[in-house]
């Protein structure tokens, strides 16, 4: 998960190239079964005209973290307004994202896509709404007519035609009434529009998958009265009126599904809940995969996980999605903590992982072993050049001592660190991150704990990132500092910071081959194998 696996020379890397369908299965360019198990990262569809969170973190760091958590795909929502001349990206900290300075929104999208590809991840573009202000029932509005919807999709399909990181187009997010499926009125018939949109895209880029969401209500002759479900989630009409495109093996049907806390639905109050849920999913969208009609992708599902009902729903739906190559495809909603309905995988600090949510998803993830080119490549890390680069006026030293001397086979790694300002200028600690490099040995979900910090553990945050192509390291723990940590004066040190990491099942780590580990260093001394960064730039130590 989140790493490249080097296979025997007879095997080809799963996930390489563009993808296509075969019955209910998605196959890669080498006809190997693959599966979308990803995350939604929103923002390009809003008035910020860029993915959210770049006001506080580097975009590569976040993609590193997504990959490290085992997600293999990013669903990237956008609005058509994004491509208007007056729509400029905003709310970006360019100190943390210096290579985004001066770029347009679509150029930043290029950067995110290209880095995701370097990590071996895939991207699905999602026309989330025509304008940045609000959702729309239909794929067009008076300000952004259907002709604009089609031309923007063709522009994107052409732009990424030679980049197999982008595997396809989610044509429109959550069509709902007056949208119908198969009613015959081309101004509202989503089945007609999806066919038109899919064919327009495939005319310039025949390699993309075309992701087609449902509607909300489906009745006789495709009427918008009848059986009603979540916006975009009702795919009952596919049984009699499927979307048939000019290029075969490109259609993937997409549903959305949510729990009671997002909105009330009659099935939540059924006395048989939650055991009634699989039959409801079968009826509205699951049958498409079970009958081998086409692949199904649950493009959105998410929860705050605050109630028993929501926990029952998430248990049921993750069980329904299944495991391995034969499971259903999904992208969780969402990465962002600023989703009002669901919260995110990230907590409000945009760094800490909500481990309770992640624990439901890790078992149903699917690891891709290929990069965008189908060839395993080393994973670059943001800001790092391998050796330190001076930053004028900033000088920092990392001291280290081993937290568990005497044993190298342990069920928790416990490095203690302190930072020393060896320069003449004060350093804002929120601009500093530290990386402890190690090998995970067996890939499990991991937990970070701050056991003690002179600065206060509330000001310390830990993040796990998987890497490849490194010596004696396939993970690093990144330690960051909240704004409450304040400034580090010249000559001052942070005092003791005691860190601990463990796997969710408490299986052991073997520290003998861990790059940053030094079992004999039982009192604080400088360690150049623990690296430090200022605003993303490596300033202390040597990366593996």
N, C-alpha and C positions, 0 to 999 in steps of 0.2 A: 504494500500500500504506500503510495506516494514516492516510491523509488523505482528505478529501472531494475528489472531482473534480467541478468544476462543468461540467455538460454543456450542450449547446444547449437552447433552451427547448422544442424538439420532443421531446427525450428525457426520460424519467422516470428518477429515480435507482434504480439496481439495488439490490435488497435491502430496499426499503421495505415496511412493513406486515408482516402475518402471511404465512407461507409455506405452500405446498401442493405436492402431488406431481403429476407427469404422467409415467407410465411410470417410467423410471429417473432422471428429472430432478426437481430441486426448483425451483419457480418462486416468485417474490415476488408481492406483491399486484397488481402490474401485469403479471403473466404473463411477466416477464423471467427468464431462467435465472440461478440463483444457486448457490452452492456453499459448504458449511461447510468452512473450513480454519482450525481453531482450536487451543485449548490447554486442558488440564485444570488447574484450580487447586483443590487439595483442602484440607480442614480442617474444613468444616462437619459432616462425617460423623464427626469424631474427638471426643475428650473436651474439646477446646478450644472446640467448638461455634461455630467461626468460621473463615474462611479463614486459612491459615497465612501467616506472614511479617509480620503486623501488629505483632509485637513489635519489629520493626526498621525498618519502612518504612510510609509513608503509602499507603493503599489506592489512592488516585487516581494516585499516582506509578506504581504497578505496572500499573494498567490503561493509563495513558499509554504505558508501555514495551511492554506487549503489543500495543497498537494500532500503535505505532511499528515494531515488528518485523513487522507485516503480518498478525497473526492477526485474524480477523473474528468469532470466536465463542469464548465461554468455556463449557466444561462444568463445572458447579458441583455436586460431590457433596454429599449431605447424608445424615443418618440420621434415622429417625423419632423417635429419642430427642431430637433437637434441639428438638422442639416440646413436650416435657414441661415442666411448670412449674419443675422444679428444675434445668433445663439452662441455665446462665448462661455467656455468652461469657467467655473468659479468655485470658490471654497476649496482651493488646493494650497497646501503648505509647500511652497516651492523649495524651501530649505530641506525638506524631507524628500521631495520629488524633483530634484534639480533638472533632470532630463525631460521633464514635461513643460518647462518654462517656454512660453511662446507658441505652444502647439494648439491647434484647433481641437475640438471635441473628437472628431473622427480620427485625427492623428494620435490622440491619446488612446482611443479605442484600438488603433493599430498596435500601440506599445503593449497594451494589456494582452491582446491576442497573441502577439509574437512571443511575449515572455511565457504565457500559459503553454504555448507550443513547445518552448524549450524545456518546460517541466513535464512534457509528455501528456498534457491535458488537452481536452477538446473544448470548443466553444460553440454554443447555439445562440444565434441572434434572435431576439424576441421583439417584434413590433408591439410594444406594450400599450401604446395609445398614440393617436395622431398628434395632439399637442401636449405640452409639458404640464398643463394645469389639472387635468382630470381624466378619468377613464371614459371610454366611449363604448356604447353597446355595439356599434358597427365599426367596421374596419376603416371607415372614412367619416369625415364631417364636411360641413360647407366650406370651412377654411382649408381643409386638407382632403380634396376629393379623391375618389378611387384612382384616378389617373396618377395622382401624386404617390399614392400607396404602391402602385405598380412600378412606377419609375424609380422610387427609392429602393425597392427590393431588387430591381435589376441592377442599379448602381452598386449596391452592396455585394450582390452575387458576382458581379464583374470584378469588383475591387479585391475580393478574396478568392478569386477563381483559381489561383495557383498556390493557395495556402491551405493545406488540408487540416490545419488546426480548426478551422471553421467548418463544421460538418453539416450545417443546415440552417433553415429558417423556420421559426415559429411565427406563422403568418399574421396572426392577430391574437392578442391576449383577451381571453374571457368574453367571447361574443355572447350577447344575451338579448332578450326581447327589446326591440322588434325583430332581432335576427331570428331566422328560422332555418331549419334543415330540410331542404327538398320541397319547399312550398311553391317554387316556380317563379317567384317575383325577384328578378335580378337585383333590385335595389335593397333587398333584405335577406335574400337566400344565401346563407353562408356556405352551403355546399357548392353552389355555382361559383361564388367568389373565390373560394379556396382552390377550386379547379383552375380558374383563370389566373390567380396569383401563382400557384405552383407551376403552371406551364410557362408563365412569363419568366420566372426565375430559371427554370430548366432550359429555356431557349438560349440563355447566355452562360449558364453554368450547369451542365447536365449531371454534375457529380453530387450536388447537394441533396440531403434528405429534406423532405417537405413535411413539417410538423403541423398537423391540423387539429386544432382544439374543437370541442363540441359547442353546443349552445346551452341554454338553461332549461327551456321547456320544449317538449316534443310531443306532438299529438297526431291525429289522423291527417294525412296529406302534408305532413311537416308543419302543422299549425303551432303557433306559440302558446296555445292553451293545451293542457294535457298533463303529462307527467313532468314535474319540475324538479330541478336539481341545482347544484352549484353553477354559477356562471362559468361557461366554457366546459363544464364537466359532463354534459349529457350527450353521449355518442350513440344513443339508441338508433338514430337514423342511418348509421353506417350499414346496418344489416340489410336494408332495402336499397339504399342509395349511397354507395361508397364513392369516395373521390378517386377518379381514374385519370391519371396523368399521361402525357405523351411519352414520358420515359418510365419504363416499368421499374418496380422495386425501389421506389423512392418515398412512399407515403408511410409516415408514422403518425398514429392518432394520439392525441394528448388530452388528458383530463386534469382537472384540479379538484382537490378534496380537502376539507377542513373540519375541525371539531366544533363542539357546541359553543366554546368561548368566542369563536369568530362570528357565528350566526346560528340562530335556532333553526333546526330542521326537525320534521316530525319523527324521523327514525331515532333521534336521541332520547325521546321520551317513550319509546316502545319498551314494554316490559321485558323483552328478550335482549335489550341492549347490554353489552356490545356484540353479542353473538349473532345479531341480525345483520351486521355490517357486511360480511363477505357476499351475501346474496344481493345486497344493494349495489355493491361495486360490480359484481358480475353483470347485473342488469344494465347498468349505465355505461360501463366502459370495459370491464374485465373480460367480457365475453369475446371481444375482438381478438385478444391474444389466445384465449382458451380454444376458440374455434379456428385458430391458425389463419385468420383473415389478414392480419397485419400486426406489427409490433405496437405495443402501447407504452406510452411514456407519461408518468405522473409528473407533470411539469411543475406543479406547486403543491405542497402540503406542509403544514407547519403549525406550531402551537407554542403558547407561553409555558405549557406544562404545569399550569397553576392549580388545576382541579383534578379530582379523581376521574371524572368523565373524560377529560382530555388525555390523561395517562392511559386509560382504557382504549381510547381511539388510536393513540400512537402505537401502542402494543399491537393492536389488531391490524393496523395498516402496514406496519413494517413486516409483520408475519405474512400478510397477504402478498407483499411485493416479492418475497422470496429471496433466495441466495443463488450465487453462481451465475453462469452464463445463461441459464434458463429462466432466471428471475425477470420480473418486470423492470422497466427503465424508470428512473426518477431523478429529479433535482429538488432538493429540500428548500423550502422558503423559511428562512433565508440566512445569508451570511451576516447581513446588517443588523445591529442592535436597534436601529431606529425604525423598525417596522412596527407600527402601532398595534396591529392585530396579533402579532405572533412573537415579537422580539426576534432575536437572532441566535445563531450559533455562537457569535461573539457577545460578550457582556458589554455594558455601556462604556467601558474603557477602550473598546475597539481592539482589545488584545487577548483578554482572558477568555478561554473556551468554556462554554456552558457544558460541563462534562455530563450532566444528567441527560441532556438532549443527544449529545454525541454518542452516548452509550447505546442508544436505540439504533443508530445509523451505522456504526462501525461494523457490526456483524453482517450487514447486507450490502456492503460496498464491494466493488469489483475492480481489481487492480489491472490497469493497462501496463504492458511492459514495453510499449514502443513509444518513441518520440514522434513529433510531427512528421519527420522524414522516414520513420520506420527503423531508425538506427539509434541504439542507445547512445546518449551523449552525456558528458558531465553536466551537472546542474550548477549554473552560476549562482552566486548569492549576491544580494544587493549590496552595493557599496564596497565589496571586498575586492582587493586586487592581489591577495596572497601575502603581500608584505605591506607594512605601514606606509602611509603617505602623510607627510606633515600637514597639519592644519595650523595656520599662523596663529600664534598665541595660545594654542591648546596643547597641553602635555599631560598625559594621564598614564598611570601605572596600575596594573592589576596584581595584587598580592593574593596568594592562594594557600590554603592548607586543606589536607584531606580530612573529611569528616568521619570516616569509618576506617581507621588504620588497622592493619593486621589481617585483612581478608580482601581478596579480589573477586570472590563470588558472593554477591550480595543481592538482597531483594529490594534495596533502595540505594541510589547514588546520592552522596551527601557532600558536595563541594562547598566549602566556605570561602568567601572572597571579601576583599576590601579594595576600594579604589582610592588612589592617592593622587591629588593634584600636584604634579611636579613642575607646573608652569607658573607664570606670573599673573595670569588672568583668572578671574572667577569662572567656573563652569556651571551652567544650568544642567542639572542631572537629568531632566526630562529629555535632553538632547543626546543622552548617552545610552548605549546598549552594550551588553557583554554576552559573549557566546562561549559556552562550555561544550566541547566537541566529544562525542562518544559513539559507541556502537550499541544498538538496541538488542541485538542477538536473537530475539524472537519478537515479531511485530505484534504489539498489543496497544490498546489505548493506554495513555500515560497520564499521570496526575502530578502536578507541581505543587509543592508546599514551601512557603517561607516559614522556617521554624523560629528564627529570631533575626531581627535587624535593628541595629542601633538607630536607624532612621525611622523605624516602625514598619512592620510588615504590610500595612495598608498602602505603603508607598512603593512596594516591590511587586512586580508582575513577571510571570514566567510563561514562555511560549515554546512549543516544540515545533521544529522544522526538520523534515526529512531531506537529505541531500544524497547525491551520488557522485562518483568519480573522485572521492576524497580518500586519503590514507588514514586508516584506523578511525574512521568516523562515517556513519551513515545517518546521524542525527546531530543536531545541536539544541541545547537549551538556551534560549535567548532571555536574558534578564534585563528588564527595563525598569524605569523609574517614573512614578507619577509626579504630577506638578507639586505635590506636597513635600517631595524630597528636597526641594529648594536648590540652592546653589552650593557648590563646593569651592571654598576659598583657596587661594594659593597656599600650598603647604599642608592643607587639611586632608583628612581621610574620612571615608564614610563610616568607619567603624565596621564591626563584624556584620556580615550578611550570611546567614546559614540557610542553605538551599537543600531541598530534598526532592527527588523524583522516584516514582515507583510505577510499575505496570498495574493495570486494573485487576489482573489475576495474581499479582504478587510473585510472578515467576522471576527468576534470578537474572541479573546482569553479570557478565564476565568483564571486569574492568581491565584485565591485563592488556588488551589491545585498544584501550580507549585513549584517543589522542591527548586529551587534556588531563588525564589522570596521572598523579604522581603519589604513589602509596607511601613514599618515604618522607614526604613534605608535611610534617606534623605540626609545624608552626609557620606563621605567615612569612612568605618570601615571594619575590616577583616570579610570575609564571608567564612566559612568552607563548605558551600553548593555549592560553585562554585569551581570546581576542576582544578588543574593545573598539567601539565605533562612536564617532561624534557626527550627528546628523547623517548617519549612514556611511560615513567615510572611515575606513579602517585606520586607527591611529596607534594601536598597541598590539603587539603579538604578531604571530605568523599563522595564517590559516593552514590547515592540513592539505 
